[in-house]
Amino acid sequence: MGYLPEERGLYKKMKVGEQLLYLARLRGMPRAEAVERIKHWLNRFDIKAWAEKNVEDLSKGMQQKVQFIATVMHQPSLIILDEPFSGFDPINANLIKDEILRLREEGATIIFSTHRMESVEELCDNIALINRARKVLDGPVGTIRNQFKTNTYEVEGQGRLLVMHPDFEVVEQKARENDHFYARIQLHAGTTPNDLLRFLIGQVQVHTFREQIPSINEIFIRRVRETMPETLLETANALL
């Protein structure tokens, strides 16, 4: 098993290379294999020059890279990652994301804990959403997103959009420059997307037409509000 804690779990006074070798040996790796694996990962993350530096001399992001290497260098079949992107700029966050995806493709089981919902959508097959130490929702990401759809479509185009129809309801509409517009339109029961599209084409030039599928972040907020006790919900609304 490999475990990456949210807080740093490295010995600050040890050199990077020595520490990785020490941790590899603790996990039962032969010395020669450990040395080669460490060289591979230091080169992969472009931090070979830091091998002789003490951990305390590294930035927070550099330390997180070292800790990630320590988590995966022994090729564990189960990897637990707690906020793995902490301390990273966007470039290095993408680097770690790509490594996580590669490890998953190679067959590792990865348990991933995060508050970044966009990372959940990019990396996870199945999720469990937890609020106040209670599970509020779980299942495959795609299934959950489809489950919370509201039969709403996003439309972008040009022209004067007037939707007064018993089968459609405009949820949001914004005027933009040069007679362009953006709108979200909800279909009533029994109405198809083709019905809406035919209606729109008769009025305006349609540039974009797509179903609005809620993000995991939106679903989490909605689910928490649904399960929140009435007294807490009133307090939260008052604070807003």
C-alpha positions as a Markdown table, in Angstrom:
| # | Residue | x | y | z |
|---|---|---|---|---|
| 1 | Met | 0.0 | 0.0 | 0.0 |
| 2 | Gly | 1.1 | 3.6 | -0.6 |
| 3 | Tyr | -0.3 | 6.5 | 1.5 |
| 4 | Leu | 0.1 | 10.2 | 0.8 |
| 5 | Pro | -1.0 | 12.2 | 3.8 |
| 6 | Glu | -2.2 | 15.8 | 3.5 |
| 7 | Glu | 0.4 | 17.0 | 5.9 |
| 8 | Arg | 4.1 | 16.5 | 5.2 |
| 9 | Gly | 5.4 | 13.3 | 6.6 |
| 10 | Leu | 9.1 | 13.8 | 5.7 |
| 11 | Tyr | 12.2 | 14.1 | 7.9 |
| 12 | Lys | 13.2 | 17.7 | 7.3 |
| 13 | Lys | 16.9 | 17.3 | 8.1 |
| 14 | Met | 17.5 | 14.3 | 5.8 |
| 15 | Lys | 18.6 | 14.6 | 2.2 |
| 16 | Val | 16.0 | 13.8 | -0.4 |
| 17 | Gly | 17.8 | 10.8 | -1.9 |
| 18 | Glu | 18.7 | 9.3 | 1.4 |
| 19 | Gln | 15.2 | 9.7 | 2.7 |
| 20 | Leu | 13.6 | 8.0 | -0.4 |
| 21 | Leu | 16.1 | 5.2 | -0.1 |
| 22 | Tyr | 15.3 | 4.8 | 3.6 |
| 23 | Leu | 11.6 | 4.7 | 2.9 |
| 24 | Ala | 12.0 | 2.2 | 0.0 |
| 25 | Arg | 14.1 | -0.1 | 2.2 |
| 26 | Leu | 11.4 | 0.1 | 4.9 |
| 27 | Arg | 8.9 | -1.2 | 2.3 |
| 28 | Gly | 11.1 | -4.2 | 1.6 |
| 29 | Met | 12.7 | -3.1 | -1.7 |
| 30 | Pro | 16.2 | -4.4 | -2.4 |
| 31 | Arg | 18.8 | -1.6 | -2.3 |
| 32 | Ala | 19.9 | -1.8 | -5.9 |
| 33 | Glu | 16.3 | -1.8 | -7.2 |
| 34 | Ala | 15.4 | 1.1 | -4.8 |
| 35 | Val | 18.3 | 3.2 | -6.1 |
| 36 | Glu | 17.2 | 2.7 | -9.7 |
| 37 | Arg | 13.6 | 3.4 | -9.0 |
| 38 | Ile | 14.5 | 6.6 | -7.1 |
| 39 | Lys | 16.6 | 7.8 | -10.0 |
| 40 | His | 13.8 | 7.0 | -12.4 |
| 41 | Trp | 11.3 | 9.1 | -10.4 |
| 42 | Leu | 13.6 | 12.0 | -9.7 |
| 43 | Asn | 14.3 | 12.3 | -13.4 |
| 44 | Arg | 10.6 | 11.9 | -14.2 |
| 45 | Phe | 9.7 | 14.8 | -12.0 |
| 46 | Asp | 12.8 | 16.8 | -13.1 |
| 47 | Ile | 14.2 | 17.1 | -9.5 |
| 48 | Lys | 17.4 | 15.1 | -9.8 |
| 49 | Ala | 19.4 | 18.1 | -8.8 |
| 50 | Trp | 17.6 | 18.2 | -5.5 |
| 51 | Ala | 18.7 | 14.7 | -4.4 |
| 52 | Glu | 21.5 | 16.0 | -2.2 |
| 53 | Lys | 19.4 | 18.8 | -0.7 |
| 54 | Asn | 17.8 | 18.6 | 2.8 |
| 55 | Val | 14.0 | 18.4 | 2.7 |
| 56 | Glu | 13.7 | 21.6 | 4.7 |
| 57 | Asp | 15.4 | 23.5 | 1.8 |
| 58 | Leu | 12.7 | 22.5 | -0.6 |
| 59 | Ser | 9.5 | 24.5 | -1.4 |
| 60 | Lys | 6.2 | 23.1 | -0.4 |
| 61 | Gly | 5.5 | 21.9 | -3.9 |
| 62 | Met | 8.9 | 20.2 | -4.2 |
| 63 | Gln | 8.3 | 18.5 | -0.9 |
| 64 | Gln | 5.0 | 17.2 | -2.1 |
| 65 | Lys | 6.7 | 15.8 | -5.2 |
| 66 | Val | 9.2 | 13.9 | -3.0 |
| 67 | Gln | 6.3 | 12.6 | -0.8 |
| 68 | Phe | 4.4 | 11.5 | -3.9 |
| 69 | Ile | 7.5 | 9.6 | -5.1 |
| 70 | Ala | 7.8 | 7.9 | -1.7 |
| 71 | Thr | 4.1 | 6.9 | -2.0 |
| 72 | Val | 4.3 | 5.2 | -5.3 |
| 73 | Met | 7.9 | 4.1 | -6.0 |
| 74 | His | 7.4 | 0.6 | -4.6 |
| 75 | Gln | 4.5 | 0.1 | -7.1 |
| 76 | Pro | 1.7 | -0.6 | -4.6 |
| 77 | Ser | -1.5 | -2.1 | -5.8 |
| 78 | Leu | -3.5 | 0.2 | -3.4 |
| 79 | Ile | -2.7 | 3.9 | -3.2 |
| 80 | Ile | -4.4 | 6.4 | -0.8 |
| 81 | Leu | -4.0 | 10.0 | -1.7 |
| 82 | Asp | -5.2 | 12.8 | 0.7 |
| 83 | Glu | -5.3 | 16.2 | -1.0 |
| 84 | Pro | -2.4 | 15.3 | -3.4 |
| 85 | Phe | -2.4 | 18.6 | -5.2 |
| 86 | Ser | -1.7 | 20.7 | -2.1 |
| 87 | Gly | 1.1 | 23.2 | -2.7 |
| 88 | Phe | 1.2 | 22.8 | -6.5 |
| 89 | Asp | 0.9 | 25.4 | -9.2 |
| 90 | Pro | -1.3 | 24.4 | -12.2 |
| 91 | Ile | 1.6 | 22.9 | -14.2 |
| 92 | Asn | 2.8 | 20.6 | -11.4 |
| 93 | Ala | -0.8 | 19.8 | -10.5 |
| 94 | Asn | -1.3 | 18.5 | -14.1 |
| 95 | Leu | 2.0 | 16.6 | -13.8 |
| 96 | Ile | 0.7 | 14.7 | -10.7 |
| 97 | Lys | -2.8 | 14.3 | -12.3 |
| 98 | Asp | -1.2 | 12.6 | -15.3 |
| 99 | Glu | 0.8 | 10.3 | -13.0 |
| 100 | Ile | -2.3 | 9.3 | -11.1 |
| 101 | Leu | -4.2 | 8.5 | -14.3 |
| 102 | Arg | -1.2 | 6.5 | -15.5 |
| 103 | Leu | -1.1 | 4.5 | -12.3 |
| 104 | Arg | -4.8 | 3.8 | -12.6 |
| 105 | Glu | -4.4 | 2.6 | -16.1 |
| 106 | Glu | -1.6 | 0.3 | -15.0 |
| 107 | Gly | -4.1 | -1.4 | -12.6 |
| 108 | Ala | -3.6 | 0.4 | -9.2 |
| 109 | Thr | -6.6 | 0.9 | -7.0 |
| 110 | Ile | -6.6 | 4.6 | -5.9 |
| 111 | Ile | -8.6 | 6.1 | -3.0 |
| 112 | Phe | -8.6 | 9.8 | -3.5 |
| 113 | Ser | -9.7 | 12.3 | -0.8 |
| 114 | Thr | -10.1 | 16.0 | -1.9 |
| 115 | His | -12.2 | 19.1 | -1.6 |
| 116 | Arg | -11.5 | 20.0 | -5.2 |
| 117 | Met | -14.6 | 18.8 | -7.1 |
| 118 | Glu | -13.1 | 19.5 | -10.5 |
| 119 | Ser | -10.4 | 16.9 | -9.7 |
| 120 | Val | -13.1 | 14.4 | -8.8 |
| 121 | Glu | -14.7 | 14.7 | -12.2 |
| 122 | Glu | -11.3 | 14.3 | -14.0 |
| 123 | Leu | -9.9 | 11.4 | -12.0 |
| 124 | Cys | -12.6 | 9.4 | -10.3 |
| 125 | Asp | -14.7 | 6.5 | -11.6 |
| 126 | Asn | -16.7 | 6.2 | -8.4 |
| 127 | Ile | -17.3 | 8.7 | -5.6 |
| 128 | Ala | -18.6 | 9.1 | -2.1 |
| 129 | Leu | -19.7 | 12.6 | -1.0 |
| 130 | Ile | -19.3 | 13.2 | 2.7 |
| 131 | Asn | -20.7 | 16.1 | 4.7 |
| 132 | Arg | -20.4 | 16.4 | 8.5 |
| 133 | Ala | -18.9 | 12.9 | 8.7 |
| 134 | Arg | -22.0 | 11.4 | 7.0 |
| 135 | Lys | -22.1 | 10.0 | 3.5 |
| 136 | Val | -24.7 | 11.9 | 1.5 |
| 137 | Leu | -24.2 | 10.3 | -1.9 |
| 138 | Asp | -22.2 | 7.6 | -3.6 |
| 139 | Gly | -21.9 | 5.8 | -7.0 |
| 140 | Pro | -20.3 | 6.1 | -10.4 |
| 141 | Val | -19.5 | 9.7 | -11.4 |
| 142 | Gly | -21.4 | 9.6 | -14.7 |
| 143 | Thr | -24.5 | 8.0 | -13.2 |
| 144 | Ile | -24.7 | 10.6 | -10.4 |
| 145 | Arg | -24.3 | 13.5 | -12.9 |
| 146 | Asn | -27.1 | 12.0 | -15.1 |
| 147 | Gln | -29.2 | 11.4 | -12.0 |
| 148 | Phe | -29.2 | 15.1 | -11.2 |
| 149 | Lys | -30.0 | 16.4 | -14.6 |
| 150 | Thr | -33.0 | 18.8 | -14.9 |
| 151 | Asn | -33.8 | 18.5 | -18.6 |
| 152 | Thr | -32.2 | 21.9 | -19.1 |
| 153 | Tyr | -30.4 | 23.0 | -22.3 |
| 154 | Glu | -27.9 | 25.8 | -22.8 |
| 155 | Val | -28.3 | 27.8 | -26.0 |
| 156 | Glu | -26.0 | 30.4 | -27.5 |
| 157 | Gly | -26.9 | 32.3 | -30.7 |
| 158 | Gln | -27.8 | 35.5 | -32.4 |
| 159 | Gly | -31.2 | 37.2 | -32.8 |
| 160 | Arg | -34.1 | 38.1 | -30.6 |
| 161 | Leu | -35.1 | 35.2 | -28.5 |
| 162 | Leu | -38.7 | 35.1 | -27.3 |
| 163 | Val | -39.7 | 31.9 | -25.6 |
| 164 | Met | -43.4 | 31.9 | -24.7 |
| 165 | His | -44.3 | 28.3 | -25.1 |
| 166 | Pro | -46.2 | 25.8 | -22.9 |
| 167 | Asp | -43.5 | 23.1 | -23.4 |
| 168 | Phe | -40.5 | 25.3 | -22.4 |
| 169 | Glu | -39.4 | 27.5 | -19.6 |
| 170 | Val | -36.5 | 30.0 | -19.7 |
| 171 | Val | -34.4 | 29.6 | -16.6 |
| 172 | Glu | -31.9 | 32.2 | -17.5 |
| 173 | Gln | -31.3 | 34.6 | -20.3 |
| 174 | Lys | -28.4 | 37.0 | -21.0 |
| 175 | Ala | -28.0 | 39.6 | -23.8 |
| 176 | Arg | -24.6 | 39.9 | -25.3 |
| 177 | Glu | -22.9 | 42.1 | -27.8 |
| 178 | Asn | -23.9 | 42.3 | -31.4 |
| 179 | Asp | -27.4 | 40.9 | -30.8 |
| 180 | His | -25.9 | 37.6 | -29.4 |
| 181 | Phe | -27.5 | 35.9 | -26.4 |
| 182 | Tyr | -27.1 | 33.0 | -23.9 |
| 183 | Ala | -30.0 | 31.2 | -22.4 |
| 184 | Arg | -30.8 | 28.1 | -20.3 |
| 185 | Ile | -34.2 | 26.6 | -21.2 |
| 186 | Gln | -35.9 | 23.8 | -19.3 |
| 187 | Leu | -38.1 | 21.3 | -21.1 |
| 188 | His | -41.4 | 20.2 | -19.6 |
| 189 | Ala | -42.3 | 16.5 | -19.4 |
| 190 | Gly | -43.0 | 14.9 | -22.8 |
| 191 | Thr | -40.9 | 17.5 | -24.7 |
| 192 | Thr | -37.8 | 16.4 | -26.6 |
| 193 | Pro | -34.6 | 18.4 | -27.3 |
| 194 | Asn | -35.5 | 18.2 | -31.0 |
| 195 | Asp | -38.8 | 20.0 | -30.3 |
| 196 | Leu | -36.9 | 22.9 | -28.6 |
| 197 | Leu | -34.3 | 23.0 | -31.4 |
| 198 | Arg | -36.9 | 23.3 | -34.1 |
| 199 | Phe | -38.7 | 26.0 | -32.2 |
| 200 | Leu | -35.4 | 28.0 | -31.7 |
| 201 | Ile | -34.3 | 27.6 | -35.4 |
| 202 | Gly | -37.6 | 29.3 | -36.4 |
| 203 | Gln | -36.6 | 32.4 | -34.4 |
| 204 | Val | -32.8 | 32.8 | -34.2 |
| 205 | Gln | -29.5 | 31.6 | -35.4 |
| 206 | Val | -28.4 | 28.8 | -33.1 |
| 207 | His | -24.6 | 28.6 | -32.6 |
| 208 | Thr | -24.5 | 26.3 | -29.6 |
| 209 | Phe | -27.0 | 23.8 | -28.2 |
| 210 | Arg | -26.1 | 21.4 | -25.4 |
| 211 | Glu | -27.6 | 19.7 | -22.5 |
| 212 | Gln | -26.7 | 21.2 | -19.1 |
| 213 | Ile | -25.3 | 18.4 | -16.9 |
| 214 | Pro | -24.6 | 19.5 | -13.4 |
| 215 | Ser | -21.0 | 19.4 | -12.0 |
| 216 | Ile | -20.1 | 17.3 | -9.0 |
| 217 | Asn | -19.6 | 20.6 | -7.1 |
| 218 | Glu | -23.2 | 21.7 | -7.9 |
| 219 | Ile | -24.5 | 18.3 | -7.0 |
| 220 | Phe | -22.6 | 18.3 | -3.7 |
| 221 | Ile | -24.1 | 21.7 | -2.7 |
| 222 | Arg | -27.6 | 20.6 | -3.7 |
| 223 | Arg | -27.4 | 17.3 | -1.9 |
| 224 | Val | -26.0 | 18.9 | 1.3 |
| 225 | Arg | -28.8 | 21.4 | 1.3 |
| 226 | Glu | -31.4 | 18.6 | 0.9 |
| 227 | Thr | -30.0 | 16.7 | 3.8 |
| 228 | Met | -29.2 | 19.7 | 6.1 |
| 229 | Pro | -31.4 | 20.0 | 9.2 |
| 230 | Glu | -33.9 | 22.8 | 8.9 |
| 231 | Thr | -32.3 | 24.9 | 11.7 |
| 232 | Leu | -28.9 | 24.7 | 10.2 |
| 233 | Leu | -30.2 | 25.5 | 6.7 |
| 234 | Glu | -31.9 | 28.6 | 8.1 |
| 235 | Thr | -28.7 | 29.7 | 9.8 |
| 236 | Ala | -26.7 | 29.1 | 6.5 |
| 237 | Asn | -29.2 | 31.2 | 4.5 |
| 238 | Ala | -29.1 | 33.9 | 7.1 |
| 239 | Leu | -25.3 | 34.0 | 6.8 |
| 240 | Leu | -25.5 | 34.2 | 3.0 |
